Amino acid sequence: MPSQSLNDRIPAYKSAFSSGELQRTYQDLVGVVQNLRTEFSKRYETEFSVAAILHGYIDFTYFYLQNEYLKRKRLKLALVFNHHNVSFELWLLGQTKDVQIQYWNKLRGAKWVNPETMPAYSVFEAPLLAAAPDFDDVAKLTETVCSQFELLLQEILELLEASE
């Protein structure tokens, strides 16, 4: 089935923006990620450099984390809010596409790595929270994200070390 032309899609686009709810929800979600970034900067300041918030069109809001170990390997982590899935994810990224491909090949047996297809932007994209986030309790959400990050980080570092 051919997709509609841009002109045919404009009424739905205008409708989505007309109430202002989409814009408010998006800004509130970006605010949650900003709060997480601030907490990560404080909590992990001796372990990681934490970059500024970045926006991937309307689909992803994220920030990078890097320590000396990852830097030597030309890798970064990204704490990503996936707007499409309304979920938090932890991505392992290569500094270049070649580094990304190298690590995707090295880690193909890992549970987060799709052995058939490499993600467009990362080596792998691991879910950070098992359940749907409670955005109305930001303090609890922050604690949950941080604790899950720490658990997942340990697994990722062990995986990287084992791949040497």
C-alpha positions as CSV (number, residue, x, y, z in Angstrom):
1,M,0.0,0.0,0.0
2,P,1.6,3.3,-1.0
3,S,2.0,5.8,1.7
4,Q,0.0,9.0,1.7
5,S,1.6,12.1,0.2
6,L,2.9,14.8,2.6
7,N,-0.1,17.0,1.8
8,D,-2.5,14.2,2.7
9,R,-0.8,13.7,6.0
10,I,-0.8,17.4,7.1
11,P,-4.4,17.4,8.6
12,A,-3.4,14.6,11.0
13,Y,-0.2,16.4,11.8
14,K,-2.1,19.6,12.6
15,S,-4.6,17.7,14.6
16,A,-1.9,16.2,16.8
17,F,-0.5,19.6,17.6
18,S,-3.8,21.5,17.9
19,S,-4.5,20.8,21.6
20,G,-1.0,21.6,22.8
21,E,-1.0,18.3,24.7
22,L,1.6,16.7,22.5
23,Q,4.0,19.6,23.0
24,R,3.5,19.7,26.8
25,T,3.9,15.9,27.2
26,Y,7.1,16.0,25.1
27,Q,8.6,18.8,27.2
28,D,7.7,17.1,30.4
29,L,9.4,13.9,29.2
30,V,12.5,15.8,28.2
31,G,12.4,17.4,31.7
32,V,12.4,13.9,33.2
33,V,15.5,13.0,31.2
34,Q,17.1,16.3,32.2
35,N,16.5,15.5,35.8
36,L,18.1,12.1,35.3
37,R,21.1,13.7,33.6
38,T,21.5,16.1,36.5
39,E,21.3,13.2,39.0
40,F,23.8,11.1,37.0
41,S,26.2,14.1,36.9
42,K,26.1,14.3,40.6
43,R,25.9,10.6,41.5
44,Y,28.6,9.4,39.1
45,E,30.8,12.5,38.8
46,T,33.9,10.5,39.9
47,E,33.2,7.6,37.5
48,F,31.8,9.2,34.3
49,S,31.8,12.3,32.3
50,V,28.1,13.0,31.4
51,A,27.3,15.0,28.3
52,A,24.5,17.4,27.7
53,I,21.0,16.3,26.7
54,L,20.6,15.6,23.0
55,H,17.4,15.2,21.0
56,G,17.0,12.8,18.1
57,Y,14.2,14.4,16.1
58,I,11.1,13.5,18.1
59,D,12.0,9.9,18.7
60,F,14.9,9.9,21.2
61,T,16.1,12.0,24.0
62,Y,19.4,11.0,25.5
63,F,22.8,11.8,27.1
64,Y,26.2,10.1,26.8
65,L,28.3,8.7,29.6
66,Q,31.9,7.8,29.2
67,N,34.7,6.8,31.6
68,E,38.4,6.1,31.0
69,Y,37.8,2.4,30.3
70,L,35.1,3.1,27.6
71,K,37.2,5.9,26.2
72,R,40.2,3.6,25.7
73,K,37.9,1.2,23.8
74,R,36.4,4.1,21.8
75,L,33.0,3.4,23.2
76,K,30.3,5.3,25.0
77,L,27.1,4.6,26.8
78,A,23.9,6.5,26.1
79,L,21.0,6.7,28.5
80,V,18.1,6.9,26.0
81,F,14.4,7.7,26.4
82,N,12.7,6.1,23.5
83,H,9.6,8.2,22.8
84,H,8.0,5.6,20.5
85,N,8.1,2.9,23.2
86,V,7.9,5.3,26.1
87,S,10.8,3.4,27.7
88,F,14.3,3.9,29.0
89,E,17.2,2.1,27.3
90,L,21.0,1.9,27.7
91,W,22.8,1.8,24.5
92,L,26.4,0.9,23.8
93,L,27.8,3.1,21.1
94,G,31.0,3.1,19.1
95,Q,32.8,6.4,18.5
96,T,32.7,5.7,14.8
97,K,30.7,3.3,12.6
98,D,33.8,1.1,12.2
99,V,34.2,0.7,16.0
100,Q,30.5,0.0,16.3
101,I,30.7,-2.8,13.7
102,Q,33.8,-4.2,15.4
103,Y,32.1,-4.5,18.8
104,W,28.8,-5.7,17.3
105,N,30.8,-8.6,15.7
106,K,32.7,-9.2,19.0
107,L,29.5,-9.3,21.1
108,R,27.1,-11.1,18.8
109,G,26.5,-13.9,21.4
110,A,25.4,-11.5,24.1
111,K,21.8,-11.3,25.2
112,W,21.2,-7.7,24.1
113,V,22.9,-8.1,20.7
114,N,20.8,-9.0,17.7
115,P,23.1,-11.4,15.8
116,E,21.2,-10.8,12.5
117,T,21.0,-7.0,12.4
118,M,23.1,-4.3,14.0
119,P,21.0,-1.3,15.2
120,A,21.4,1.9,13.2
121,Y,22.9,3.9,16.0
122,S,24.5,1.5,18.5
123,V,26.1,-1.8,19.1
124,F,23.1,-2.8,21.2
125,E,20.1,-1.3,22.9
126,A,19.4,-2.9,26.3
127,P,16.1,-2.2,28.1
128,L,16.7,-0.3,31.4
129,L,13.4,-0.8,33.1
130,A,11.3,-4.0,33.0
131,A,8.0,-2.2,33.9
132,A,6.4,0.9,32.5
133,P,7.9,4.0,34.2
134,D,5.9,5.9,36.8
135,F,6.4,9.5,35.6
136,D,4.3,10.9,38.4
137,D,6.9,9.9,41.0
138,V,10.1,11.3,39.6
139,A,12.1,10.6,42.8
140,K,11.3,6.9,42.7
141,L,11.8,6.8,38.9
142,T,15.2,8.4,39.3
143,E,16.2,5.9,42.0
144,T,15.0,3.0,39.9
145,V,16.8,4.1,36.7
146,C,20.0,4.7,38.7
147,S,19.9,1.3,40.4
148,Q,19.1,-0.5,37.1
149,F,21.8,1.4,35.4
150,E,24.3,0.2,38.0
151,L,23.3,-3.4,37.5
152,L,23.3,-3.2,33.7
153,L,26.6,-1.4,33.8
154,Q,28.2,-4.2,35.7
155,E,26.9,-6.7,33.1
156,I,28.1,-4.6,30.2
157,L,31.6,-4.1,31.7
158,E,31.9,-7.9,32.4
159,L,30.8,-8.6,28.8
160,L,33.3,-6.2,27.4
161,E,36.1,-7.6,29.5
162,A,35.2,-11.2,28.5
163,S,35.3,-10.2,24.8
164,E,39.0,-9.2,25.0
